[in-house]
Amino acid sequence: MITLSVIISIFIFIVVLIIIFSEKINRTIVAMVGATLMVVAGIYFGFYNQEQAVEVVDFNTLGLLIGMMILVGLLEPTGFFQFLAVMAAKISKGKPIRLLIFLTAVTSIASMVLDNVTTVVLIAPVTILICEILGYNTRPFLISEAILSNIGGMATLVGDPPNILIASAANFTFVDFLRNSLPIVLVTWLVSIIVLNYLFRKELQSSKIIDNGAVVAQLNPKEAIKEPKIVFKVLVMIAIALIGFIFEDLIKLEPSLIAIGASSLALLWVNPSKVKEVFNLVEWDVLVFFSSLFILVGGLENAGVLHYLAQAILSIGDLHPVILGVSLLWIVALLSAIVDNIPITIAIIPVILELETMGIPVTPLWWALAFGAGLGGNGTIIGSTANVIVTSLSDRTRYPISPMLWNKKGLPVMFISLTVVSGLYVLFFFLIGF
């Protein structure tokens, strides 16, 4: 039986989403008010309290963001991003579609070995500079990078946090992900880039009108860098951080600690007097927005909403394995579009383990969970950390990205990619048998 706590928590969450998507009030303020109401309601109705609200905040994600934003902030005044922007402009020869494919390919490959938060924090500023130099609309590039970083992250065990959780529960290895997920990711990537090119055809066509051949030819990458010594020092610390991310299991350190440590050493090495100046470049509104979302989702979880969803999935366990797998893929994806995919994954893992005790083959279900969690976040602005970051960065440009604009572009990509993955999923896991 559905309790009053479930109804209240769902009501608060839905109202917050509606107001965010209405674009009438700043999304960070809406999320803060919603988080406060969720905690107050939880205290009065006995399903949530202040201590639990603090516990559900993912400080690892916040620490990672702060550390990487500080490193990026140290690089911004040096001209290093201008250098990368000029190099990318020369490689693409100023052609928008070629530039889009190049940037999204780099983003996706990076997301296979790094988390997509780190990837977009590093690549998005470069993208904005390239577009400013060439006079392009930043929206097609930033949205495409976020979406394809999410898709790229599905390919490996370390590319997306849900993959790590799934690998631990199912005893999957790094090679298992490469063998089972990478082929599907490659096809999905190609389909998605075609869809994105179509969805942004007007913006990309208008960019083509600008003749950038002469502009690109005159650009000199070496002239862009103003402070080479600082660039060297910060890049050394970024390299140390990236190596730490790759070998985090070996060194037993969380990504947040690695990022904070690297940024602290970089500040000390470069110029300790620049602390206030660099801290002003940190996107504090993004951090508050994420904290508020964590608290909102924590309220849903503590009220038992995710438990009811898990039980609903368990009730369809007697369906044909193909129908069960595809249903799970779509359910997880749709939920991940509005709720962070980590709590969704945590809630579904025990369900799959329970289905295993009933004698149901669960290997395909683990992959359905991984694909659904990876693709669902592309649909909305709050579906993925990468989405929120590029949206926030777009506010600095002439082309801010609104929640409704994201839905207009992201939802078609999500549904088309889910359809493609569903077909490949049935082909590989049931007809061919991976």
N, C-alpha and C positions, 0 to 999 in steps of 0.2 A: 504493500500500500504506500502511495506517495505521501510523504509527510509535509507539514507546513514549512519546515526548514528548506526542503527541496524547492517548493513553490516560490518562497521569498528570494532565495539565492538566484534562481533562474530569472525571476522578474527583474532583480537589480542588474544582473549581467546583461539581459536583453535591452533594457532601457539605456544602459551605458553604450552598447553597440549602436543603437538607433541614433543617439545624439552624436556619437563620433562620426557616423556615416552621413549625418545631416549637414556636417561642416559648419554649423551655426556657432559652435563654441570650440575653442582650442582643445585638441584631443587630450593633452596632458592634464588640463584642468578637469575635464570630464572624468578621466580615469582616476584622478586623485579623489574627487568627490565620491565616485562610485566605490572605490576601495574603502573609504571612510564609512560609507553607509553599510557596506558588506560587513565590516567589523562590528559596527554598532548593532546591526540586526543580529549578527551571530552571538553577541554578548547577551542581548535581551531574549533571544529564542533558544539559546543554549547549544548552538552548533559550531561556534567559532569564537576565538578570543584574541587579545592583542599579542600574546606570546606565540600562538599558532601563526598569526599573520606575519610576524617577524621570521619565523622558521621557514615559511614557504617561499620567501624571497630568495632567488638564486643569486647569492653573492658571488659565485664563481663567474657567472655571466657578466655581472656588473663590474667586477674587478678586471676581467679581461677587457671589457670596453674602455674602462678608465685608463688602463695601462697603454692600450694601443692608441687611444685618442691623444694621450700625452706625447707618445713617440711621433705621431703624425703632426701634432702641434709644433714640435721642435723642428720638423722638416719643412713646414709650410713657408717660413720666411727665407729659406736658403735658396729657393729656386729649383730644388730637386724635382718637384712635381711638374714644374714647367719644362724641365729637361725631358722627363718621361713623356709628357704630352707632345712635345715637338717630335720625339722619336716615333711615337705612335702615329702622329700625323704624317710623317714621312713614309712610314711603312705602308699606310693605307692610301698614300698619295692624295689625301684629302677627300676620298670618296666615301660617303656616309655608310653605305651598305657594307663595304669592305671593312670600314672602321668598326661597325657594329659587330660583325662576325669575329674580327680580331680580338676586340675587347672582351666579348662574351666567352670566347674560347679560352683566353688567358684566365678569366675569372673561374670558369668551370674546372679547368685543370688544377688551379690553385686550391679550389674547394675540395678536391679529392684527397689532398694531403693536409690541408689546414681546415679549421672550422670556417663556415661561411661568414661569421662575424668578422674575424680577422681579415678575410679576403676582401670584403666590401669596404671595410674601414681603410684599407690600403689602396684599393683600386678606384673607388668612387671619386676621391679628390682629383686624381689624375684625369678621370673622365670629364669632370666639370671643366677643368682647365683646357682640355683639348677642344671641347665644344665652344668655349669662349673664344679661343684663338681662331677657330674656323667659322664661328658664327652659327653654330648648330643649336637646335632645340635639345636640351639635355634629357628630356623625359624618355624618349625611346631607349637611350643608352643606359640610364640608371635603372629603369624598370626591368629591362632585359637582363642586365647584370645580376640583379637580385634574384630574378626568377631562375636563371640558368645556374647561379651559384647553388640554389636549393636542389636543382636537378643533379648537378655535378656531385654534390655531397652524398647522394644516394649510392654512389659507385663503390665506395670503400667503407671499411669498418670505422675509420676515424673521421670520415667526412661529415657526419651528422650525429649529434648526441643520441637520438633514438637507436641508431645502428649499434652503438656501444652497448646499450641496454639489451637489445635483442640478441646480440652476439653472446653476451654473458648468460642469458637465460637459455638460449638454444645451443650453446657450445659451438658457435660458428667461428671460423678463422678468417684472417685477412684474405686468404686465397679463396675461401668460400664466397666472399662478397665480390671479388673480382670475377669469379667464374659465373655466378648467378645474377649479379646485379649490373655489372659493367656493360654487357651486350644490350640490355634493355635500356640503360641510361643513354648509350650512344644513339640508339634509334630515337628515343624520346627527345634528346637534345636536337637532333636534326629536324624533327617535326616541329618542335617548339620554336626554333629560330626561323623556320619558314612562316609559321603562324604570326610570330612577332613582327617579321618584315611586312606581312600583309596588314596587320592591325595598325602599324605605324607608317603605312605607305605614304600618307599625306605629309607627315612631318619629314620623312626621309626624302620624298620627292622635292619638297620645298628647299631642303638642304642641298639637293643636287643643282638647283638653279644657281647657287653661289659658285662662281669659278674660283676654286682655291688653289689651282695649279701653281700660279705665280707666287701666291702667299707661302705655300708649303716650300717651294724651291728656295725662297729667301731665308727660311728659318734656319738658325744655327744652334743645335743643341748645346754646344759648349758655352755659348754666351748666356744661357739661361741660369747656370749655377753661379750664385753670388758668394756663397760661403762654403767652399769645398772642404775645409777642415771639419766644420760642424756636420756636414753631410756624411763624411767618413765616420765620425764618432757615432752618430745616430744609426747609420746603417749597420755598424758593427753590433750595436745593441739589439737592433731588429733581427739581425741574423742569429744572434744568440737566442733570442726569444723564439724564433721560428724553429730552430734546432730543438729547443726545449719542448715545444708543442709536439713535434714529431716523436720525440723519445720520452714523453711524459710518463708512460707506464714504467719505463726503465728507471727513471730518476725519482719516481714517486712524488711528483709535485703537480699541483693543480695548475691549469692554464692561467688562472687569475693571478696566482702567486708569481708565476714566471713573467707575466706581462707587467705586473706592478714592480717586480724586482728590476726588470730590464729598463723600465721607464725611470725608476728612481736613480739607477746608476747613470742613465743617460743625462738626466738633469744635473747630477753631481759633476759629471765629466764635461758637459758642454758649458753650462753657466748657471750656478745655483741662484743667481739674482733674477733669472727669467721665470721663476716659479709662478708668480701671479699672472704674468703675461701668457704663459702656456696654459695655465688652468682656465683662463678666460676662453680658450679655444675648445675646451671640453664641452660636449653637447649634454649639459646637465639636464635639460628637459627630456632628452631621450632616456636617461637613466631613471628619472622620476616616473616617466611613462611606463617603463618596464617594471619597476618596483610595484606600481599600482596594479598592473595587469597580473603580476604574480599573486598579489593579495586577492584580487577578484577571483582568479581561477582556484586559489587555495580555498576560498569560501565555498565554491561549487563542490570541491573535492570533500571538504569536511562536512558539508551538508548531505553528502551521499549521492550527489547527482551522477558522478562517474561510476559509482557502484551500480546504480540502476541501469546505466548504459551497458555496462559489462554483463549484467544479468540478462539484458535483452539479447545481446549477442549470443550468450550461452544457450538461450532458449531456442535458437535456430541451428543448434549443433547437429541435429539429425537430418539436415538438408544434404543434398548431393555435394560432394567435396568441391566441385567446380563452382556451384552456386554459392556455397559457404565462403570459399576463398575470395571470389569476386565481390560478394556482399561486404565482407570484412574490409577489403581494400577501399571500397567507396565510402563505407561508414566512417572509417578512420580518416580518410581524406577530407570529407565534409566537416567532421568535427575539428580537424586540425586547421581548417580555414578560419575558425572563430576562437579556438582555444589552443594554447601552446601545445605542440606535439609531444613534449616530454611527459606531462601528466597523463595525456591520452595513452601513450605507449606504456607507462607504468600501470595504468588501469587495465589494459588489454592483456598484458603478459600473463597474469594469473588465470585469465579466462582460457587462453590457449593451452596452458599447462593442465587445466582442468579437463579440457577437451581431449588431451592426450591420455588421461587416465580412463576416459570413456572408450578408448580404442580407436579414436579418429586419427588418421595420418596428419600430423601438424606441421611438417616441414614446409609445405606450400603456404600455410597460414602465417608462418614467421615472415616470409617474403612479402605476403600481402600487407602485413602490418608495416614493414619497412617502406614499401612503395607508397602506401597510403599516407604515412606520416611525412614522407619526403615531398610528395606532390601537393598535398592539401594546402600547405602554407602559401602557395603561389596565388591563391584566389583572392585574398584580401590584404589590406595594408597591415593588419595586426597578425596575420597568419605566420609570419616569420620575422626573426630578429633582423635579418638582412633587409627586409622590406621597410621596417621602421627606420633603420639607419639611413638608407638612401632617400627616403621621404624627408627625413629631417634635414639632410644635407641639401636637398633640392630647394628648401626654403631660403637658402642663401642666393639662389639664382633667379633669373627672370622667369623661370618655368617651374614653379612649385608643383608638387604632385599631391593632389587631393585624394581622400579615400574613395570618392566616387569614380575618379579617373582610374585609380588602380583597379577597382572592381570591373570597370569597362574593358580594361586590357587583360587583367590577371585572370578573371573567371573563365573567359574563352580558352586561354592557354591551359588552365587547370583541367577543364572538362575534356578538351581534346587530348591532352596528354594522358589523362586517366583512361580515356577510351582506348588509346593506343596501347598503354601499358596493360590494360585488362586483356586485350587480344593477345599480346606477347606473353602475358602471364599464363593464360590458358594453353597457348601453344607450347611453351617451354616446360611448364611444370606438370602438365596433364597429358598432352598429346605426344610430345617428343620425350619428355621425362629427363630433366636436367639431373 
